[in-house]
Amino acid sequence: MRESHRARTMFRKVDGFRYIMSVIVSMNGCLGADVKAPWCDIDKKAILTLLQCIFCTLTVAMRYEPTNIKFFKAEVSILFTLTYQNLRNLYSF
């Protein structure tokens, strides 16, 4: 996806941004003290690696793609507040 304009465009068209954001939402509380299933069986290092992959994917999908950036701002940023709260809730502060 890094070098392919077509792949980044298809990522947007198949709602890749929404799928990635839904993973973040599903990870609510996964790094806290009282971890619930299915995250209780997964090593914290693997969870952090997953988060790194998520943010790398978002970065590559928007790099050199003004249309993807506009789409993310217009369509997905509505979920940003929820996503920000969920990122804070990963540790369940």
ROGUVO-526188 format. One record per atom (N, C-alpha, C, O, CB): residue in three letters; y, x, z. Coordinates in steps of 0.05 Angstrom, whole numbers, plus 5000, padded with zeros to 4 digits. Each point is the difference from the previous one (the first is absolute). Glycine has a CB too. Layout:
N
ALAYXZ...
This chain:
93
MET497650175000MET502449835000MET502550185000MET502149914991MET495449725033ARG502350614986ARG502350175003ARG501450054974ARG502450004999ARG495450215040GLU500749844939GLU501250084975GLU500149774980GLU501050044977GLU497450425031SER500549314998SER499749794981SER501949775005SER499849855020SER495550284975HIS506649834986HIS501949785001HIS498449744999HIS500649815014HIS503050464964ARG494449725005ARG498449764996ARG498649925026ARG499949765007ARG499550354945ALA499550085062ALA498649945025ALA501949905022ALA499349815014ALA497350544975ARG505849765012ARG501949905020ARG501049724993ARG500549845018ARG501050634990THR498749474966THR500849734992THR497849805007THR500549785009THR502350424954MET494749885031MET497749825007MET499849965030MET499249785008MET498450384950PHE503050045057PHE499949985029PHE501849775009PHE499249845017PHE499950654988ARG503349494984ARG501849785006ARG498949744990ARG500149805015ARG503750524983LYS495249674978LYS499249754987LYS497549875014LYS499749765000LYS502150414957VAL496650005055VAL497649895014VAL500649965030VAL498149975016VAL498950254950ASP505549785042ASP500949975028ASP499050215019ASP499349955023ASP500749574968GLY499950734999GLY499250225016GLY501750045025GLY499050075021GLY499350154938PHE504349735038PHE501850025023PHE499249815022PHE499950075024PHE503850074946ARG495749615023ARG499249805020ARG497450075014ARG499749965024ARG502749694949TYR495750455011TYR497450085012TYR500450235020TYR498850005021TYR498849854937ILE504050345034ILE500550235019ILE501449905025ILE499250085022ILE501150234939MET501649515036MET501449905024MET498149835017MET500350005025MET504050004949SER493849865014SER498249845016SER498150185017SER499249925021SER501049724944VAL499250605025VAL498450195015VAL501650085025VAL498950015022VAL498850164937ILE504949895038ILE501650075023ILE500149775020ILE499850055024ILE503050264947VAL497549455020VAL500149775018VAL497449975015VAL499949945023VAL503349834946SER494550285017SER497449975013SER499550225021SER498249975016SER500149814942MET503250445041MET499650225018MET501449965027MET500150195016MET499450114944ASN501649475044ASN501649955025ASN498450085025ASN497849895004ASN504549734972GLY498850565039GLY498750085026GLY497850204997GLY498650065020GLY502649504997CYS498350554959CYS497750174996CYS500250285014CYS498050135003CYS501449644954LEU503050315051LEU500350265014LEU500749975029LEU500550205013LEU500949994944GLY498549575053GLY500749955028GLY497750065019GLY497950094992GLY505349574993ALA497250285040ALA497950045021ALA497849794998ALA497750075004ALA505850155026ASP497349534965ASP498049784999ASP499649934971ASP501249814989ASP500350025056VAL496850324941VAL499549974972VAL497849794995VAL497950005014VAL503550484977LYS499149344991LYS498149794994LYS498550064974LYS500850174984LYS502149495039ALA494950204973ALA498450044976ALA501649924975ALA501849835002ALA494050075024PRO503850234952PRO498150204993PRO501050285006PRO498550204995PRO499749504970TRP504250335045TRP501250265004TRP498950165023TRP500350245001TRP503849584979CYS494550055039CYS499050145023CYS497850194993CYS499450205014CYS501749415014ASP497550354949ASP497850174992ASP500950234981ASP498450174992ASP498649445012ILE505650404991ILE501050204981ILE501650225015ILE501649935017ILE498649724946ASP499350605030ASP501450225012ASP503049994995ASP500849924978ASP495050365017LYS505849795024LYS502949994997LYS501050184978LYS502049944986LYS498449955062LYS498250344948LYS500850184979LYS499649864973LYS501650044982LYS497150365046ALA499249454969ALA499549854975ALA502149784995ALA500849954978ALA494350155027ILE505849785017ILE502149804998ILE502650134991ILE501449894983ILE496449835053LEU502850514975LEU502550144992LEU499850104971LEU502050004986LEU498750145062THR496949934944THR499650084972THR500549764981THR501250034979THR495550335035LEU502349414995LEU500449764984LEU503049934998LEU501049934978LEU494649905037LEU505950205007LEU502949964999LEU501450194982LEU501849934985LEU498049905061GLN499350424954GLN501250204982GLN499449924971GLN501850024983GLN497650345052CYS498249554959CYS499349924973CYS501749764991CYS500949984977CYS494550195030ILE505149645011ILE501649774994ILE502850084993ILE501149914979ILE496249815053PHE504050454984PHE502750084994PHE500250184975PHE502049994986PHE499049985063CYS497050194946CYS499950164975CYS499849824976CYS501350044980CYS496650345045THR500449414977THR499749814978THR502649864994THR500849964977THR494449985035LEU506249975009LEU502549864996LEU502150194988LEU501549924982LEU497549785057THR501050554969THR501950194989THR499550054971THR501950004984THR498450215061VAL497249844948VAL499350064972VAL500549754982VAL501050034978VAL495650305037ALA502949434996ALA500449764984ALA502949954993ALA500649894979ALA495449925043MET505850294995MET502849954995MET501450244988MET502349974991MET497749725047ARG498750544961ARG501350234988ARG500449974970ARG498249934986ARG499750355050TYR504549774956TYR500849984971TYR499649724988TYR499849974976TYR499050515020GLU501049325021GLU499649724990GLU502149825011GLU499649885021GLU495550204975PRO507249904992PRO502249825010PRO499049715002PRO500949865019PRO502550454961THR494949615003THR499049725001THR498449965025THR500249795013THR499850184937ASN498350225057ASN498449975024ASN501750005025ASN499549865019ASN496750374957ILE505949945023ILE501850015023ILE501549735004ILE500249905022ILE500450604971LYS500349394985LYS501349735001LYS498149795009LYS500749835016LYS502450314948PHE494449875026PHE498049815008PHE499450025030PHE499949805014PHE498150214940PHE501750235055PHE499550045029PHE502349905017PHE499549875020PHE497750534969LYS505249655002LYS502449915015LYS500149695000LYS500549885021LYS501950544968ALA497149464988ALA500449714997ALA497649845012ALA500549815014ALA502350284945GLU494849995034GLU497749845007GLU498650095026GLU499349835017GLU500150104935VAL500350325052VAL498550105022VAL501750055025VAL499049995022VAL497850214945SER505749865029SER501750075023SER500449765018SER500850035023SER501550314949ILE497049425019ILE500149775018ILE498050055022ILE500549915023ILE500749784939LEU496650455032LEU498050065020LEU500850255016LEU498650075019LEU498049724952PHE505650345022PHE500750255013PHE500449975030PHE499050165016PHE503149994942THR499249645050THR500549965029THR497349975014THR499650115021THR504849674969LEU493850064998LEU497449975012LEU498450274999LEU498750075020LEU501349454966THR500350634993THR498750254998THR501050205020THR498550145013THR500849784938TYR503350095052TYR501350175020TYR498949935028TYR499350185016TYR504949874956GLN495749705034GLN499049915026GLN497150085003GLN499150085021GLN504249544980ASN495150354978ASN497250075001ASN499650305003ASN498150085014ASN500849514958LEU502850575015LEU499850295003LEU500550075029LEU498750185012LEU502749894941ARG500549805060ARG500650055028ARG497749915017ARG499450125021ARG505549834971ASN493749835000ASN497849895015ASN497450154997ASN498149945013ASN504149624982LEU497850644987LEU497550164997LEU499350135027LEU497650035006LEU503550064945TYR500949985064TYR499650125026TYR500249795022TYR499550065023TYR502250374960SER499049335010SER500249775019SER501850075023SER499249975023SER496349884964PHE507050235007PHE501950065021PHE500949755013PHE501750015019PHE499850394957
